[in-house]
Amino acid sequence: MKLAIFSVLILIGCGQVYAQSEITAAEIAVHVEYLASEELRGRFPGTKENRKAVKYIRKDFRKSGIGKINGSYLQEFEAKIRVKKGVKDTPVVKTWNVVGLIEGSDAALKNEYIVLGAHYDHLGMGSPSSKRPDTVAVHHGADDNASGTAALLEIAEKLAAKRHLLKRSILVVAFGAEEQGLLGSKYITEHPPVPLNQIRLMINMDMVGRLNEEGHIYMGGAGTFSQGMELMKTLGPEFDLKPIVHAGEVGGSDHVSFYRKDISVLGLHTGGHPQYHTPEDKAELINAAGEKRVCDYIYKAILTLSARAEPIDFIKQN
């Protein structure tokens, strides 16, 4: 594994195109190690480190052959930063969603969109959202959510390489400022790069890097579109996964913003852990081989949903 990671780093460092049609644990590990590094200092909105993360994602989109939207990968917006209770001076900073398009091949269905998303920001040197609010230290955010960002990059790379298999189009979105209150996903649903009524489904990955020995992958929202429950359960064994599938339980991350617009959603994660929102959420704890299985599972689900003849219609959950 170390040799494979080293080889990927050499190629990236030389500026070579390394787009490929398969998802690999080595590339997942490279993405997580960079995004969760000391250099990026927790990817806090409004910082130069946050901008470095944006540039990294944009460069990877371009390398993978993912198209721009309206001539750019970047959707700029302002984020109001959370502060401790009693603090009145609330800063507002500039940050971005990184958005790309993989166009479907069907003349009619390519005008329908599936959004694949994950947030890239984290808590920087700590914040009111930290489980150690009085600690000033790098909150690396390896699982939350460098793991989801790595999954986004890897799945999108494979989708771009296999675009001829897609009928519906895929919007690939790395959301900014999720930790500040789902701000990036709220912004994009208020300023959609494609007509909102043409977005059929949003799939969100938030903390997908800590697959356990039982292979549990958890998800909410599978009942917000027809046959969602059956599909996500049926695909599990192929990847040695045991899906824990809920029809509702839509909450906690960026897919909520889409659900509030009456768009079907699916939010996936591999479970909580003691390192959540602490400085100890580091790259060495990521199960890259397990995350690859999760990525392959999500890729297969997207491929199936993109090509299915039946409409993907919204079903509200209680």
Contacts in CASP RR format, 6 or more apart in sequence:
PFRMAT RR
TARGET T0000
AUTHOR 0000-0000-0000
METHOD contacts of the structure
MODEL  1
MKLAIFSVLILIGCGQVYAQSEITAAEIAVHVEYLASEELRGRFPGTKEN
RKAVKYIRKDFRKSGIGKINGSYLQEFEAKIRVKKGVKDTPVVKTWNVVG
LIEGSDAALKNEYIVLGAHYDHLGMGSPSSKRPDTVAVHHGADDNASGTA
ALLEIAEKLAAKRHLLKRSILVVAFGAEEQGLLGSKYITEHPPVPLNQIR
LMINMDMVGRLNEEGHIYMGGAGTFSQGMELMKTLGPEFDLKPIVHAGEV
GGSDHVSFYRKDISVLGLHTGGHPQYHTPEDKAELINAAGEKRVCDYIYK
AILTLSARAEPIDFIKQN
1 25 0 8 1.000
1 26 0 8 1.000
1 29 0 8 1.000
1 288 0 8 1.000
4 24 0 8 1.000
4 25 0 8 1.000
4 26 0 8 1.000
5 26 0 8 1.000
5 29 0 8 1.000
5 30 0 8 1.000
5 33 0 8 1.000
7 26 0 8 1.000
8 18 0 8 1.000
8 26 0 8 1.000
8 27 0 8 1.000
8 30 0 8 1.000
9 30 0 8 1.000
11 18 0 8 1.000
12 18 0 8 1.000
12 30 0 8 1.000
17 63 0 8 1.000
18 27 0 8 1.000
18 63 0 8 1.000
19 63 0 8 1.000
19 64 0 8 1.000
19 65 0 8 1.000
19 157 0 8 1.000
19 160 0 8 1.000
19 161 0 8 1.000
20 157 0 8 1.000
20 158 0 8 1.000
20 161 0 8 1.000
21 158 0 8 1.000
21 161 0 8 1.000
21 162 0 8 1.000
22 158 0 8 1.000
23 154 0 8 1.000
23 155 0 8 1.000
23 157 0 8 1.000
23 158 0 8 1.000
23 292 0 8 1.000
23 295 0 8 1.000
23 296 0 8 1.000
23 299 0 8 1.000
24 154 0 8 1.000
24 292 0 8 1.000
25 288 0 8 1.000
25 289 0 8 1.000
25 290 0 8 1.000
25 291 0 8 1.000
25 292 0 8 1.000
26 288 0 8 1.000
27 150 0 8 1.000
27 153 0 8 1.000
27 154 0 8 1.000
28 147 0 8 1.000
28 150 0 8 1.000
28 151 0 8 1.000
28 154 0 8 1.000
28 286 0 8 1.000
28 288 0 8 1.000
28 291 0 8 1.000
28 292 0 8 1.000
28 295 0 8 1.000
29 283 0 8 1.000
29 286 0 8 1.000
29 288 0 8 1.000
31 60 0 8 1.000
31 146 0 8 1.000
31 149 0 8 1.000
31 150 0 8 1.000
31 153 0 8 1.000
31 154 0 8 1.000
32 142 0 8 1.000
32 146 0 8 1.000
32 147 0 8 1.000
32 150 0 8 1.000
32 209 0 8 1.000
32 283 0 8 1.000
32 286 0 8 1.000
32 288 0 8 1.000
33 283 0 8 1.000
34 40 0 8 1.000
34 56 0 8 1.000
35 43 0 8 1.000
35 53 0 8 1.000
35 56 0 8 1.000
35 120 0 8 1.000
35 142 0 8 1.000
35 146 0 8 1.000
35 149 0 8 1.000
35 150 0 8 1.000
36 42 0 8 1.000
36 140 0 8 1.000
36 141 0 8 1.000
36 142 0 8 1.000
36 146 0 8 1.000
36 281 0 8 1.000
36 282 0 8 1.000
36 283 0 8 1.000
37 140 0 8 1.000
37 283 0 8 1.000
38 138 0 8 1.000
38 140 0 8 1.000
39 49 0 8 1.000
39 52 0 8 1.000
40 49 0 8 1.000
40 52 0 8 1.000
40 53 0 8 1.000
41 47 0 8 1.000
41 49 0 8 1.000
41 124 0 8 1.000
41 125 0 8 1.000
41 138 0 8 1.000
42 49 0 8 1.000
42 122 0 8 1.000
42 123 0 8 1.000
42 124 0 8 1.000
42 125 0 8 1.000
42 138 0 8 1.000
42 139 0 8 1.000
42 140 0 8 1.000
42 141 0 8 1.000
43 49 0 8 1.000
43 50 0 8 1.000
43 53 0 8 1.000
43 120 0 8 1.000
43 121 0 8 1.000
43 122 0 8 1.000
43 124 0 8 1.000
43 141 0 8 1.000
44 50 0 8 1.000
44 121 0 8 1.000
44 122 0 8 1.000
44 123 0 8 1.000
44 124 0 8 1.000
44 125 0 8 1.000
44 126 0 8 1.000
44 127 0 8 1.000
45 79 0 8 1.000
45 81 0 8 1.000
45 93 0 8 1.000
45 95 0 8 1.000
45 121 0 8 1.000
45 176 0 8 1.000
45 177 0 8 1.000
45 180 0 8 1.000
46 79 0 8 1.000
46 93 0 8 1.000
46 94 0 8 1.000
46 95 0 8 1.000
47 124 0 8 1.000
49 124 0 8 1.000
50 95 0 8 1.000
50 121 0 8 1.000
53 120 0 8 1.000
53 121 0 8 1.000
53 149 0 8 1.000
54 74 0 8 1.000
54 95 0 8 1.000
54 96 0 8 1.000
54 98 0 8 1.000
54 120 0 8 1.000
54 174 0 8 1.000
57 98 0 8 1.000
57 120 0 8 1.000
57 149 0 8 1.000
57 153 0 8 1.000
57 174 0 8 1.000
58 73 0 8 1.000
58 74 0 8 1.000
58 98 0 8 1.000
60 153 0 8 1.000
60 157 0 8 1.000
61 67 0 8 1.000
61 73 0 8 1.000
61 98 0 8 1.000
61 100 0 8 1.000
61 153 0 8 1.000
61 156 0 8 1.000
61 172 0 8 1.000
62 73 0 8 1.000
64 153 0 8 1.000
64 156 0 8 1.000
64 157 0 8 1.000
64 160 0 8 1.000
64 161 0 8 1.000
65 160 0 8 1.000
66 100 0 8 1.000
66 101 0 8 1.000
66 102 0 8 1.000
66 156 0 8 1.000
66 160 0 8 1.000
66 172 0 8 1.000
67 73 0 8 1.000
67 100 0 8 1.000
67 101 0 8 1.000
67 102 0 8 1.000
67 103 0 8 1.000
68 100 0 8 1.000
68 101 0 8 1.000
69 75 0 8 1.000
69 99 0 8 1.000
69 100 0 8 1.000
69 101 0 8 1.000
69 171 0 8 1.000
69 193 0 8 1.000
69 194 0 8 1.000
70 193 0 8 1.000
73 98 0 8 1.000
73 99 0 8 1.000
73 100 0 8 1.000
74 96 0 8 1.000
74 97 0 8 1.000
74 98 0 8 1.000
74 99 0 8 1.000
75 96 0 8 1.000
75 97 0 8 1.000
75 98 0 8 1.000
75 99 0 8 1.000
75 187 0 8 1.000
75 188 0 8 1.000
75 191 0 8 1.000
75 193 0 8 1.000
76 94 0 8 1.000
76 95 0 8 1.000
76 96 0 8 1.000
77 94 0 8 1.000
77 95 0 8 1.000
77 96 0 8 1.000
77 97 0 8 1.000
77 177 0 8 1.000
77 183 0 8 1.000
77 184 0 8 1.000
77 187 0 8 1.000
77 191 0 8 1.000
78 92 0 8 1.000
78 93 0 8 1.000
78 94 0 8 1.000
78 95 0 8 1.000
79 92 0 8 1.000
79 93 0 8 1.000
79 94 0 8 1.000
79 95 0 8 1.000
79 176 0 8 1.000
79 177 0 8 1.000
79 180 0 8 1.000
79 183 0 8 1.000
79 184 0 8 1.000
80 90 0 8 1.000
80 91 0 8 1.000
80 92 0 8 1.000
80 180 0 8 1.000
80 183 0 8 1.000
81 90 0 8 1.000
81 91 0 8 1.000
81 92 0 8 1.000
81 93 0 8 1.000
81 127 0 8 1.000
81 180 0 8 1.000
82 127 0 8 1.000
82 128 0 8 1.000
82 129 0 8 1.000
82 179 0 8 1.000
82 180 0 8 1.000
82 181 0 8 1.000
83 89 0 8 1.000
83 90 0 8 1.000
83 91 0 8 1.000
83 128 0 8 1.000
84 128 0 8 1.000
84 133 0 8 1.000
85 128 0 8 1.000
95 121 0 8 1.000
95 176 0 8 1.000
95 177 0 8 1.000
95 184 0 8 1.000
96 176 0 8 1.000
97 173 0 8 1.000
97 174 0 8 1.000
97 175 0 8 1.000
97 176 0 8 1.000
97 184 0 8 1.000
97 187 0 8 1.000
97 188 0 8 1.000
98 120 0 8 1.000
98 173 0 8 1.000
98 174 0 8 1.000
99 171 0 8 1.000
99 172 0 8 1.000
99 173 0 8 1.000
99 174 0 8 1.000
99 188 0 8 1.000
99 193 0 8 1.000
100 171 0 8 1.000
100 172 0 8 1.000
100 173 0 8 1.000
101 169 0 8 1.000
101 170 0 8 1.000
101 171 0 8 1.000
101 172 0 8 1.000
102 156 0 8 1.000
102 159 0 8 1.000
102 160 0 8 1.000
102 163 0 8 1.000
102 166 0 8 1.000
102 169 0 8 1.000
102 170 0 8 1.000
102 172 0 8 1.000
103 110 0 8 1.000
103 163 0 8 1.000
103 166 0 8 1.000
103 169 0 8 1.000
104 110 0 8 1.000
104 163 0 8 1.000
104 166 0 8 1.000
104 167 0 8 1.000
104 168 0 8 1.000
104 169 0 8 1.000
104 170 0 8 1.000
104 306 0 8 1.000
105 163 0 8 1.000
105 164 0 8 1.000
105 165 0 8 1.000
105 166 0 8 1.000
105 167 0 8 1.000
106 167 0 8 1.000
106 168 0 8 1.000
109 167 0 8 1.000
109 168 0 8 1.000
109 306 0 8 1.000
110 167 0 8 1.000
110 168 0 8 1.000
110 169 0 8 1.000
111 169 0 8 1.000
111 198 0 8 1.000
112 168 0 8 1.000
112 169 0 8 1.000
112 198 0 8 1.000
112 199 0 8 1.000
112 200 0 8 1.000
112 312 0 8 1.000
113 168 0 8 1.000
113 169 0 8 1.000
113 170 0 8 1.000
113 171 0 8 1.000
113 194 0 8 1.000
113 198 0 8 1.000
113 199 0 8 1.000
113 200 0 8 1.000
114 168 0 8 1.000
114 169 0 8 1.000
114 170 0 8 1.000
114 171 0 8 1.000
114 199 0 8 1.000
114 200 0 8 1.000
114 201 0 8 1.000
114 202 0 8 1.000
114 203 0 8 1.000
114 302 0 8 1.000
114 305 0 8 1.000
114 306 0 8 1.000
114 312 0 8 1.000
115 170 0 8 1.000
115 171 0 8 1.000
115 172 0 8 1.000
115 173 0 8 1.000
115 199 0 8 1.000
115 201 0 8 1.000
115 202 0 8 1.000
115 203 0 8 1.000
115 258 0 8 1.000
116 152 0 8 1.000
116 155 0 8 1.000
116 156 0 8 1.000
116 159 0 8 1.000
116 170 0 8 1.000
116 171 0 8 1.000
116 172 0 8 1.000
116 173 0 8 1.000
116 203 0 8 1.000
116 205 0 8 1.000
116 298 0 8 1.000
116 302 0 8 1.000
117 152 0 8 1.000
117 172 0 8 1.000
117 173 0 8 1.000
117 174 0 8 1.000
117 175 0 8 1.000
117 202 0 8 1.000
117 203 0 8 1.000
117 204 0 8 1.000
117 205 0 8 1.000
117 254 0 8 1.000
118 145 0 8 1.000
118 148 0 8 1.000
118 149 0 8 1.000
118 151 0 8 1.000
118 152 0 8 1.000
118 173 0 8 1.000
118 174 0 8 1.000
118 175 0 8 1.000
118 204 0 8 1.000
118 205 0 8 1.000
118 206 0 8 1.000
118 254 0 8 1.000
119 145 0 8 1.000
119 149 0 8 1.000
119 174 0 8 1.000
119 175 0 8 1.000
119 176 0 8 1.000
119 177 0 8 1.000
119 178 0 8 1.000
119 179 0 8 1.000
119 184 0 8 1.000
119 185 0 8 1.000
119 206 0 8 1.000
119 253 0 8 1.000
119 254 0 8 1.000
120 145 0 8 1.000
120 146 0 8 1.000
120 149 0 8 1.000
120 174 0 8 1.000
120 175 0 8 1.000
120 176 0 8 1.000
121 145 0 8 1.000
121 175 0 8 1.000
121 176 0 8 1.000
121 177 0 8 1.000
121 178 0 8 1.000
121 179 0 8 1.000
121 180 0 8 1.000
122 139 0 8 1.000
122 140 0 8 1.000
122 141 0 8 1.000
122 144 0 8 1.000
122 145 0 8 1.000
122 146 0 8 1.000
122 179 0 8 1.000
123 129 0 8 1.000
123 130 0 8 1.000
123 139 0 8 1.000
123 141 0 8 1.000
123 179 0 8 1.000
123 277 0 8 1.000
124 138 0 8 1.000
124 139 0 8 1.000
125 136 0 8 1.000
125 137 0 8 1.000
125 138 0 8 1.000
125 139 0 8 1.000
126 132 0 8 1.000
126 133 0 8 1.000
126 135 0 8 1.000
126 136 0 8 1.000
126 137 0 8 1.000
126 139 0 8 1.000
127 133 0 8 1.000
127 139 0 8 1.000
127 179 0 8 1.000
129 179 0 8 1.000
129 277 0 8 1.000
130 139 0 8 1.000
130 277 0 8 1.000
130 278 0 8 1.000
131 276 0 8 1.000
131 277 0 8 1.000
131 278 0 8 1.000
132 278 0 8 1.000
132 279 0 8 1.000
135 279 0 8 1.000
137 279 0 8 1.000
138 279 0 8 1.000
139 277 0 8 1.000
139 278 0 8 1.000
139 279 0 8 1.000
139 281 0 8 1.000
140 146 0 8 1.000
140 279 0 8 1.000
140 281 0 8 1.000
140 282 0 8 1.000
140 283 0 8 1.000
141 281 0 8 1.000
141 282 0 8 1.000
142 281 0 8 1.000
142 282 0 8 1.000
142 283 0 8 1.000
142 285 0 8 1.000
142 286 0 8 1.000
143 207 0 8 1.000
143 208 0 8 1.000
143 209 0 8 1.000
143 210 0 8 1.000
143 273 0 8 1.000
143 275 0 8 1.000
143 276 0 8 1.000
143 281 0 8 1.000
143 285 0 8 1.000
143 286 0 8 1.000
144 206 0 8 1.000
144 207 0 8 1.000
144 276 0 8 1.000
144 277 0 8 1.000
144 281 0 8 1.000
145 178 0 8 1.000
145 205 0 8 1.000
145 206 0 8 1.000
145 207 0 8 1.000
146 283 0 8 1.000
146 286 0 8 1.000
147 205 0 8 1.000
147 207 0 8 1.000
147 208 0 8 1.000
147 209 0 8 1.000
147 210 0 8 1.000
147 286 0 8 1.000
147 291 0 8 1.000
148 205 0 8 1.000
148 206 0 8 1.000
148 207 0 8 1.000
148 208 0 8 1.000
148 209 0 8 1.000
149 174 0 8 1.000
150 291 0 8 1.000
151 205 0 8 1.000
151 208 0 8 1.000
151 209 0 8 1.000
151 291 0 8 1.000
151 294 0 8 1.000
151 295 0 8 1.000
151 298 0 8 1.000
152 172 0 8 1.000
152 174 0 8 1.000
152 205 0 8 1.000
154 292 0 8 1.000
154 295 0 8 1.000
155 295 0 8 1.000
155 298 0 8 1.000
155 299 0 8 1.000
155 302 0 8 1.000
156 170 0 8 1.000
156 172 0 8 1.000
158 299 0 8 1.000
159 166 0 8 1.000
159 170 0 8 1.000
159 172 0 8 1.000
159 299 0 8 1.000
159 302 0 8 1.000
159 303 0 8 1.000
162 303 0 8 1.000
165 303 0 8 1.000
165 306 0 8 1.000
165 307 0 8 1.000
166 303 0 8 1.000
166 306 0 8 1.000
166 307 0 8 1.000
167 306 0 8 1.000
167 307 0 8 1.000
168 200 0 8 1.000
168 305 0 8 1.000
168 306 0 8 1.000
168 307 0 8 1.000
170 302 0 8 1.000
170 306 0 8 1.000
171 193 0 8 1.000
171 194 0 8 1.000
171 199 0 8 1.000
173 185 0 8 1.000
173 188 0 8 1.000
175 182 0 8 1.000
175 184 0 8 1.000
175 185 0 8 1.000
175 188 0 8 1.000
175 254 0 8 1.000
176 183 0 8 1.000
176 184 0 8 1.000
177 183 0 8 1.000
177 184 0 8 1.000
178 184 0 8 1.000
178 185 0 8 1.000
178 206 0 8 1.000
178 253 0 8 1.000
178 254 0 8 1.000
182 252 0 8 1.000
182 253 0 8 1.000
182 254 0 8 1.000
182 256 0 8 1.000
182 257 0 8 1.000
184 254 0 8 1.000
184 257 0 8 1.000
185 254 0 8 1.000
185 255 0 8 1.000
185 256 0 8 1.000
185 257 0 8 1.000
185 258 0 8 1.000
186 257 0 8 1.000
188 257 0 8 1.000
189 196 0 8 1.000
189 257 0 8 1.000
189 258 0 8 1.000
189 260 0 8 1.000
189 261 0 8 1.000
192 199 0 8 1.000
196 261 0 8 1.000
196 263 0 8 1.000
199 258 0 8 1.000
199 263 0 8 1.000
200 225 0 8 1.000
200 263 0 8 1.000
200 264 0 8 1.000
200 311 0 8 1.000
200 312 0 8 1.000
200 313 0 8 1.000
201 225 0 8 1.000
201 263 0 8 1.000
201 264 0 8 1.000
201 265 0 8 1.000
201 266 0 8 1.000
201 305 0 8 1.000
201 312 0 8 1.000
202 254 0 8 1.000
202 255 0 8 1.000
202 258 0 8 1.000
202 259 0 8 1.000
202 263 0 8 1.000
202 264 0 8 1.000
202 265 0 8 1.000
202 266 0 8 1.000
203 255 0 8 1.000
203 265 0 8 1.000
203 266 0 8 1.000
203 267 0 8 1.000
203 268 0 8 1.000
203 298 0 8 1.000
203 301 0 8 1.000
203 302 0 8 1.000
204 253 0 8 1.000
204 254 0 8 1.000
204 255 0 8 1.000
204 265 0 8 1.000
204 266 0 8 1.000
204 267 0 8 1.000
204 268 0 8 1.000
205 267 0 8 1.000
205 268 0 8 1.000
205 269 0 8 1.000
205 298 0 8 1.000
206 252 0 8 1.000
206 253 0 8 1.000
206 254 0 8 1.000
206 267 0 8 1.000
206 268 0 8 1.000
206 269 0 8 1.000
207 269 0 8 1.000
207 270 0 8 1.000
207 271 0 8 1.000
207 272 0 8 1.000
207 276 0 8 1.000
208 217 0 8 1.000
208 268 0 8 1.000
208 269 0 8 1.000
208 270 0 8 1.000
208 291 0 8 1.000
208 294 0 8 1.000
208 295 0 8 1.000
209 270 0 8 1.000
209 286 0 8 1.000
209 287 0 8 1.000
209 288 0 8 1.000
209 290 0 8 1.000
209 291 0 8 1.000
209 294 0 8 1.000
210 270 0 8 1.000
210 271 0 8 1.000
210 272 0 8 1.000
210 273 0 8 1.000
210 285 0 8 1.000
210 286 0 8 1.000
210 287 0 8 1.000
211 217 0 8 1.000
211 241 0 8 1.000
211 270 0 8 1.000
211 287 0 8 1.000
211 290 0 8 1.000
211 291 0 8 1.000
211 293 0 8 1.000
211 294 0 8 1.000
212 270 0 8 1.000
212 271 0 8 1.000
214 242 0 8 1.000
215 240 0 8 1.000
215 241 0 8 1.000
215 242 0 8 1.000
215 290 0 8 1.000
215 293 0 8 1.000
216 241 0 8 1.000
216 242 0 8 1.000
216 243 0 8 1.000
216 244 0 8 1.000
216 270 0 8 1.000
216 271 0 8 1.000
217 236 0 8 1.000
217 241 0 8 1.000
217 242 0 8 1.000
217 243 0 8 1.000
217 244 0 8 1.000
217 268 0 8 1.000
217 269 0 8 1.000
217 270 0 8 1.000
217 294 0 8 1.000
217 297 0 8 1.000
218 243 0 8 1.000
218 244 0 8 1.000
218 246 0 8 1.000
218 268 0 8 1.000
218 269 0 8 1.000
218 270 0 8 1.000
218 271 0 8 1.000
219 232 0 8 1.000
219 243 0 8 1.000
219 244 0 8 1.000
219 245 0 8 1.000
219 246 0 8 1.000
219 266 0 8 1.000
219 267 0 8 1.000
219 268 0 8 1.000
219 269 0 8 1.000
220 245 0 8 1.000
220 246 0 8 1.000
220 247 0 8 1.000
220 248 0 8 1.000
220 249 0 8 1.000
220 250 0 8 1.000
220 251 0 8 1.000
220 265 0 8 1.000
220 266 0 8 1.000
220 267 0 8 1.000
220 268 0 8 1.000
221 246 0 8 1.000
221 247 0 8 1.000
221 248 0 8 1.000
221 249 0 8 1.000
221 250 0 8 1.000
221 255 0 8 1.000
221 259 0 8 1.000
221 264 0 8 1.000
221 265 0 8 1.000
221 266 0 8 1.000
221 267 0 8 1.000
221 317 0 8 1.000
222 228 0 8 1.000
222 229 0 8 1.000
222 231 0 8 1.000
222 232 0 8 1.000
222 245 0 8 1.000
222 246 0 8 1.000
222 247 0 8 1.000
222 248 0 8 1.000
222 266 0 8 1.000
223 229 0 8 1.000
223 247 0 8 1.000
223 248 0 8 1.000
223 315 0 8 1.000
223 317 0 8 1.000
224 247 0 8 1.000
224 248 0 8 1.000
224 250 0 8 1.000
224 259 0 8 1.000
224 264 0 8 1.000
224 265 0 8 1.000
224 266 0 8 1.000
224 314 0 8 1.000
224 315 0 8 1.000
224 316 0 8 1.000
224 317 0 8 1.000
225 264 0 8 1.000
225 266 0 8 1.000
225 312 0 8 1.000
225 313 0 8 1.000
225 314 0 8 1.000
225 315 0 8 1.000
226 310 0 8 1.000
226 311 0 8 1.000
226 312 0 8 1.000
226 313 0 8 1.000
226 315 0 8 1.000
227 310 0 8 1.000
228 266 0 8 1.000
229 245 0 8 1.000
229 247 0 8 1.000
231 301 0 8 1.000
231 304 0 8 1.000
231 305 0 8 1.000
232 243 0 8 1.000
232 245 0 8 1.000
232 266 0 8 1.000
232 301 0 8 1.000
233 243 0 8 1.000
233 245 0 8 1.000
235 243 0 8 1.000
235 297 0 8 1.000
235 300 0 8 1.000
235 301 0 8 1.000
235 304 0 8 1.000
236 242 0 8 1.000
236 243 0 8 1.000
236 297 0 8 1.000
238 297 0 8 1.000
238 300 0 8 1.000
239 293 0 8 1.000
239 294 0 8 1.000
239 296 0 8 1.000
239 297 0 8 1.000
239 300 0 8 1.000
240 293 0 8 1.000
241 293 0 8 1.000
241 294 0 8 1.000
241 297 0 8 1.000
247 317 0 8 1.000
248 317 0 8 1.000
250 256 0 8 1.000
250 259 0 8 1.000
250 265 0 8 1.000
250 267 0 8 1.000
250 317 0 8 1.000
251 259 0 8 1.000
253 267 0 8 1.000
255 265 0 8 1.000
255 266 0 8 1.000
255 267 0 8 1.000
256 265 0 8 1.000
258 265 0 8 1.000
259 265 0 8 1.000
262 314 0 8 1.000
262 316 0 8 1.000
263 314 0 8 1.000
264 312 0 8 1.000
264 313 0 8 1.000
264 314 0 8 1.000
264 315 0 8 1.000
266 301 0 8 1.000
268 294 0 8 1.000
268 298 0 8 1.000
270 291 0 8 1.000
270 294 0 8 1.000
273 285 0 8 1.000
274 280 0 8 1.000
275 281 0 8 1.000
275 282 0 8 1.000
275 285 0 8 1.000
305 312 0 8 1.000
END
